[in-house]
């Protein structure tokens, strides 16, 4: 067993950048192993002060590799039995003598050839450059310099351990010499501690309150949560993101129960939870599904008495909630003042936040017309007040609570509950798995916000490019699609954009329409040609598009779909742009008459799915038509009439999808 231990000891690593790079850290080490022709499984551990790789069976050396050298044809490399300059050049390139020269037939020509075995270096020789290269490949966002050094890393590197079979690999990286020394828990000692073997390393950490494995830290925290819940008859908020953060900032986690004054429960619970979570990394506590005046802090300290730590965290939270209470009462006293929005610039070229609200009201009027909703008066009121909380102290301090705080303040002002709910839900869905607005009223307010954001940003050229999307416009487009499909009413994007466009300068309807429809490719787990085929039908109603895609998907799962598809693909390819007027009196073949009669019978259906099934049921009639009827007859009238029949059937398909775009 060739054991390899690598530890990069650092100052405290910030949790968020570490968690974002976490998967890449393992991938990048794997890439280094591949680059150096080494095969070995490993375990990766991390704490806030170290990155650790442990290989139980690391190779003694690199794998041997082979290099092939192919030169000029033999008749060019040699002249009268003597090497030409081309031949000499090959010897230099391959670093061989003429005696080692070989010949090989490649593509019918005899050429100069040599295969060289490149012996792998020992692991001891290559570990230092491997680690150096690996560290340079890590990117955590912001980095820092320390001391007089010019190199950068997310935090200062304070120790490096590299031990192969208990032997130290001696080298220097980032100004630090490798050594058999590591940091133990700060509650025990601040200085580096020595060890001799890899086994001693793990024992030293375990004895001194370092849990290397993040999964074991998670297991410890969850076990403590369960104990606290059972002992105190409480429920601790399940928050995987916050849990990942506290795992990343602790080496020996201890979950502690703290409390705050009940009077602070008068503050909206979102404020309390946000303040605890975002500022302090505390977990909210519930009692019978109601927010309790308790919280959970996960401490990294090791001590006999945790009461001082609990009291210290309680004091910090008291100060934050005291400020929040002041902001809340002050905001209620002032109320929502939408007129103040004219003092807040939205974006250059798009005016103030008040201008944005006014545009949203106009958009909402058009949406109400299309959706046949008669609540425009109340919807306008909701939009008028929707952004007013941006002028409040609470939202100034807690920006992520915009909309939520506006809803509370609107309630205090006596506004209708439907209006208050719409203010709260105006940004939904704001995340991939976020809920949708709960009713049509709120949906129209949310749609108006998203449409104005998209159209406004597109009109001033802030169009997403590649992976960059600083204004989350893809999310806004996704939100529009999700809300529209949930409403399940006519929602024609082309018509809406044409009506909205008059409120914006330099606006290109086609670019935004394509952008919105491009998002549909992420909505369905299906061959992307299905989406392309439906979009090629030129129908721009999202509900019709959705029904068409789902109808195609359902039909494609039937066993005879591929066979049917081949027939109709042929029909689509034959169809021309000729007149679709059909004269039944010109039918002289039984096959064309039967196809026409079957077609007339099948085109009437109660749904797109039924219509598509009916059209596919024409397959035997179409096959018979193709087998027995000459479409391009010498008689011009017969030819045109038959082409019209084919074209008419194709056009019925085209109302759902363009079969020419389908590929299986």
N, C-alpha and C positions, 0 to 999 in steps of 0.2 A: 504493500500500500504506500504510494507516494503522496503524502499529504502536503497540501499547499495552503498557507494562510496569508491573506493580504488584508491589512486594515489601514484605512486612511483616517487618521484622527484629526478632527477639526474643532474649531470653535462652534458654538451653537448654530446649527443649520435651521434657517427659517422653514416652517412646516409647509407652507403653500408651494413655494418653488421646488422643494424636495419632492412633494407628492406628485407634482406635475411631471417631473423628470424621472420618476421612479421606474416606470416600465422601460424607459430608454436606457437607464443605467445598466440593467441586465442585458438588454439587447446589444449595447455598445461593448460590453465585456465579451459577449459571444462573438461579436464581429472581430474583435481583436484576436481572439483565439483562432478564428477561421483564417484571418489574415496571416497569422504566424504558423499556420498549418499544425494546429494542436487540437486534439479532440478530448474533451473532458467535461463531465457534468459538474455542476457546482451549486452551492447554496449561497444565496445573497441575503445578508442581514443589514439592518440599519437602525441607528438610534440618532438622537439629535447631535451626537458628537462623533459619529463614526460611520463609515461605509465598510462593510466586511464581505470578503469572498472566501469561501472555504471549499477546496477541492479534496475529496477523499482519495482520489486516484489520478494524479496528474502525471502526464507522460514525462519520461526522463529527457526526451529530446523531441525536436520537431520531426514530422514525417519527412522522408526523402521526397524530393520533387524532381521532375524531369523537364528539361528544356530542349525543344527541337529547333534546329537551325536548318533552313532550306535556302539553298543558293541558286546560282545561275545554272542553266543547262550545261551539261558536260562539254558540248561542242563549243561553247562560249568560254567556259572556264579553262579549257586546255586548247593550246594551239601547237601542233607538232610535238605533242607529248610534254609540253612545258606549261606551267600555270600562267595564265594571263593575269593582268591586274584585277579582273573580276574574281578569279580564283584566290589570289592572295588576300583580297579584301574579305573573302569568306572565312579564311583561316584566322584572320585577326578578330573577326566578329565572334567566331565560335571558340577562340582562344585554344586552338589545337595545332598540331603539326601536320604536314602533308601525309605522314604515315597513318594518321588517325582518320583521314578523310574517307567518307563512304559515299555511295551513289544509290539513288532510289528513283523508281519510276513514279512520277506524280502527274496525273492527267496526260498520260501518254508520252511524257518526256523524261529522259534520264537527267536528274539534277544532282548537284552537290547536296549532301545530307550529313547531319551529325546529331545524335541524341546524347545529351549530357545528363548525368545524374548529379543533382545538387544535394549533398549530404546535409541533413538537418542539424542545426546547432543544438547544444545542450540547453535544457531549461534554465540552468543557472546563468547562461550567457544572455538569454533574451528576456528574462522577466523584468529587468530594469527598464529597457526601452518600451516594453509592452505597457507597463504601468504609467510611464511618462506620457505615452501616446493616448492611453485611455483617459487620463485626467484632462488632457487638452481637448478631448472630444466631448466632455460633459458641458452642457449649457443649461444653466438655471435661470436665465434672464439676466438680472443685474449681477455684477461681480465686483470684487474689491481687490485692492492692493494692500500689502502690509509691510511694515519695516521699510528697508531700503530696496526691496525687490521690485522688479518690473512686471513679474508674472501676476496673473489674476485668477481668482477662484471665488466661488460664492461666499466663502468664509475662509479665514486664515487656516492653513494646514499646520498642525502642531506636532504631529507624529506620523511615522510610517512604519508599518510592520510588514515584512515579506519573509516568510520562513518556509523553506522547502525541506521536507524530511527533517525537521527540527534544526536545520542549518540556516543561519541568517544570510539572505541575499544582500550584500553590502552595496548600497548606492545612495545617491542623493537626488531628490526631486523637490521642486518648489522651495528650495532653500532648507530642506529638512533631510537629515541623514536617517536611513533606516536603522532600526534598533529593536531589541527584544524588550520593548517598553510600551505600556498602554495606560490610558486613564481609567480609573475606577470611578465610582459614584462620587460626586462632589460633596455629598454629605459626609463621606468618609475621609477623603483626602483630595487635595488639589494637584499634587505632584504626580509625575509619571511613575508607574510601578513596574518593576522588572519581573521577568519570568524566563524560563529556559526552554520549555517545549510547547508545542501546540496544545497538548493536553493541559499543561499548566495554565496556558492563556485562558482557556474556557473555564477552568476551575476558579481562577483568580477573579474573573468577571462575575461568575455566579455567586461566589462567596461575598463579593463586595457590591451586591445589589444592582447588577447590570443584567437586564433581560435582553439578550441580543435579538432574539427572534420576535418580530413585530406581531406575528400570529399568537405567540404566547402572551405578549403584553395585552393584546385584545382579549384573549381568553380570561386573563386575570381581571381586567376591567369589568367585563360582562358578569363574571362571577360575583364581584363586589357589588355591582348594580343589583343583582338578584337578591343578595343578602340585605342590602339597604331597603329594597322594596318590601321584602317580607317583614323585616323588623319594624318598619315605620308605616306600613300600610299605604304606600305611595306607588305611583307609576312614573318612571323616568322616561323622558322623551326619547324616542328612537330616532337617532340622527346619525346616519352612516358617515356623512361628510365630516361632522364635528368629531365623531369617534376616530376617524382616520387622522385628523389633526392632532388630537391629544395623544394618540399612539406615537405620532412623529415627534412630539416635543417631550416625551417622557422616556426614561430608561428603567424606572421602577415605579410604575403608576400606582397611586392610592386614591380611590374614590372617597370623597368626604362630603357629608351632608351639612349645608349651611342654611341660613334663613335670613329673611328681611322683614321689615315691618309690614303688617297686613294693610296698613293705610295706603301703601303703594299699589295695591291691587285695584285701586280706582283708575289707575293709568290703563289705557288700552293694552290688552295682553300682548299684542304684537310688539309694542314698544319694549315691554319688560323682557320678552323672549329675545328680541333683537339685541337689546343692550347686553344681556347675559351672554348670548351666543357669540356675537361679532366682536365685542370689546373684551370679554373676559374668558371666552371658551368655557362657559358654564352650561350644564344641561338643565333644561327646564324640568320642573317636577309637577305632577298632577295628582289630584286627590279626587277620585270618582269623576274623572274626565274634566275636572275644573282646575285651572291653574292654581297651584299652591304658592304660599309665601316661602317656599324652600327652593334650593338649587343644589346641584352637584358640581363640585370642582374636582378635577383629577389632578392631584398634586404629584410632583416628581421628588418631593422631599422624603428622606428617611429619618424618622425620629420616633421616640416613644410616645410623646404627647403631641397630637395634631391640633389641639384646641387653639393655639396661637395662629396657626395657618388658617384655620376656619374663620377666626375672628378678623384676621387681616383681610381676607377675601370679602367678608361681610361688610367691613368698613368701606372698601373700594366700591362695592355694589351700592351701598347706601348713598354714597356721593353721586354716583351716576343716576340712580333713580330719583334722588332729590332734584337734580337738574331737570330730569325728564318731567317730573311733576310740575315744576315751575313753568317749563315751556308749554305743557299741556294746558294748564290753567290760563296762562297768558293768551294762548292761541284761541281758546274758547271765548275769552272776554272780547277779543278783537273780531272773531268770526272770519269767514272766508270773504275776501275782497277781490273779486276777479279783475277789477279795474287796475290793480297793482301789477297785473301781468304785462302791462305795456312798458314796465320798467325792466323786464327781463328779456334780453335778446335770445331768440331761438337759435338761428344760424344766419350768417351773413347771406343776404339775398332772399331770406324768407321771413324777415321782420321779427316781431316780438312773439312771446308766447300768447299774447292776446290775439295777434294776427292768426296764429295757428288755430286757436279755438274758434275764431270766426270762420275760417276755412272748413273746419271740421263740421260746423253747423250746416254749412251749405252742402257738404258731402252727405251728411245725414239726411237732409231733405230729399236728395236724389235716391238714396238707399231706401227710404220709407216709401217712395213712389214705386220702386221696383218690387219691394217686398209686400206692398199693400198694407203698410202699417200706418195707423192713424194717430200715433203718439208723438208726432214731431214736436209739439209744443213742449212737452215734458222732457223729451230727448234733448231739445235745444237748451233747456235749463240745466240738465245734467252736464252737457258739454261746456256750457258757460262756466260752471263751477268746478269742472273736472281737474283743471290744472292750477286752481287757486291755492291749493295747499303748498305749492312751490314757494309761496311768499311767507309761509309760517316758520316759526323758530324750530318746531319739531322736525319738519322735513329738511330744514337746513342742516340740522345735526344728524338726522337719520334719513339720508336720501333714498334708500331703498324702500321706505315706507310711504312714498308718494302714492296717492290714490287711496291707500288704506286710511291715512290720517284725514284726508279730505272727506272720506265717507263718515268718519266719526264727527268731524266738525259740522258737516252738513246735517247730520242727525240733531246735533245740539241747536242748530239754527231752525229746526222744525221742518226741513224739506221732506218731501214724500219719500217713503222707504224705498220705492223703486228707483228713484233718482239717486239715493245714497248708495244703493247696491251697485248701480251702474258706474258711479264714480270709483267705487272700490275695485270693480272688475274691468276697468277700461284698458288695462295693459295685458289682460289674459288673451291667449296663453303666452306667458313670458319665458317659459322654458319648454324643452322638448316634451316632458311628461306632465306639464302643468294642466290643470283643468281648464275647460272652456267657460266663457260667460254663461251664467245659469239660465238666462231667458233671452227672448228676442230683443227686448228693450236694451239690455246691457250689451248684447251682441252688436247692435247698430252703433252704439257709442264706441265700442272697441274697434269695429271696422272703420269708422270715420277716422279714428286716431291712426290706425295702421295705414290706411290709404293716403292720408295727408303726409305721413312720414315718408312713405315710398315716393309719392309723386313730387313732394317738395325736394327731397334729396336728389332724385333723378333729374329734376329740372335745373339744378345747379351743378350737375355733373358729378355728384358723389355716388357713382355707381360701383358696386363691389367688383374687385378685380382679383382673380385667382382665389387664394384662401383669405385674403384681407376683406373684412367686412366690419369696419369700426362702428358703424351705426346699426348693426344687427338687422340689415334690410332683408336678408334671406329669412330670418326668423319672422319678420313682419309679414312677408309673403306667405310663409307657411301658415301663420296665424289666420290670415284672410281665407286661405283654402279650407283650413280646419273648421272655422266658424261657419263658412258658407255651406259646407257639406253637412254640418250639424243642423243648420236651419232647414235644409232640404227644400228650399224654394228656388224659383228661377233666379239665377245669379250670373248674368251675362257680362263677363269681364270687358269685352269690346265696347258694349254700349255704355257701361259705367265709366270707363276711362275716357271715352269721347265726351261724355257729359261733364266729367271732372276737369278735363284739360283746360277749360276756359279760365280756371282760377290760377293757372301757373304759366309762367313765361318759358319760352324755349323748350316746350315739352314734347317728347317724341313718344306717341302712344305705342308704336310697334315695339320699341325697345323694352318698355315696362311690361307689355303684354307677354312678350317672349320670356322675360325674366320670371314672371309669375308662373307661366305654364311650365317652364323648365323645372320648377320645384316639384311638379307632379311626378317626375321620375323617381323621387325618393319616397313616394307615398304607397307604392304598390310593390309587393315582392313578386315580380313577374318579368318575363322577357321584355326588355325595354322597347322592342319594336311594337309591342301592343300599345304602349302609350303614344309612340310616334304615329302609328296608324290612326288612332282615334283623333289626335291633334290635327292630323292631315285632313280630317273631314271638314275642317274649317269652322266647326261649331264652337262657339266661345262661351257657352253656358256651362259653368262648373258642374252643375247637377247632371246635365246631359252627358258631359264628359265622363263623370264618375260612373254613371249607370252603364255607359258604353264599355268602359274598361272592365267593369265587373261582369258584364254580360259576356264579353270575350273570354275573360278568365274562366268563367264557369263552363262555357262551351268548350274551351280548350282541354278541359279535364275529361271529356268524353272520349271513349276509345276510338271512335271513327273520325275524330277531328282532323287528323293529319290527311286522311284520304279525302275528306270533304274540302279541306283547305286547298289541296292541289287543284281540284276542279275549279274552285272559285278564283284562285290566283290566275289560272289560265283565262277565265272570263274577264278578269280585271285587266289583264295584259292585252286582250283583244279589243276591249271597249275603246271606242274613239269618241271624239267630241262632236260626233254627228248629231243631227236632229233626233230627239227622242220620241217624235210622233210615230205611233205605230198604227198601221192600217191592217186590221185582221183580214180584210178581203183579199189581201195579197199573199196570204199563206197558202202554199200549194203542197207542202209536206206535212204529214200528220205530226211529226216530231215538233215542228215549230208551233203548230196549233195547240198541242198538249202543253208545251212549255208556257205559252202565253196564258192559257186558261188556268194552269196551276199557279202562275205568278200572280194573276189577278186575285185568286183566292187566298194566297198566302201573305200578301202585303199588309193585310189588316190585322193588327195585333194590339193587345192592351198594354204591352210593355216592350222596352227595347230588347230585353232578354227573349221574350216570346217572338218578337219580330225576327231576331237573328236566327232563332231556331227554325222558324218558318222558312226563311230564306235558304238556310242550309238544307232544308228538306227538299229543295228543288234539285238537288244533286242528280238524281236519276234522270230527270227530264232534261237537264243541261247536258249530261253525258250523251244521252240519246240524240239531242240536238247537234252536238259536235260531231257525232259519228255519222249522221245521216243527212245533214244539211250543209250545203256549200254556202258559206256566208257571203263570200265575195263572188257572187254569181255574175255572169256576163250581163244579165238583165239589170240595168241600173236601179230600177224601182225595187226589185226583189232584194238586191244587195243592200240598198239603203234601209229597207224595212227590217231586214234581219239584223243589221248593225244597230238600228234603233232599239230593237228588242233586247239585244245584249247590253246596250248602253243604259236602258231603263232599269234593268236588273242591277247593274253595277251602281247606278245612282242611288238605288235603295240601300245598298250596302254603304255607300259613301255618306249617307246620313248618320251612320254609326262609326264606320272606320274605313280608311282607304286600304284595301287589301293589298295593294301594290307595295305598301310599306312593311307588311308583315313578313317576318322571317322566322322559321322554326328551327 
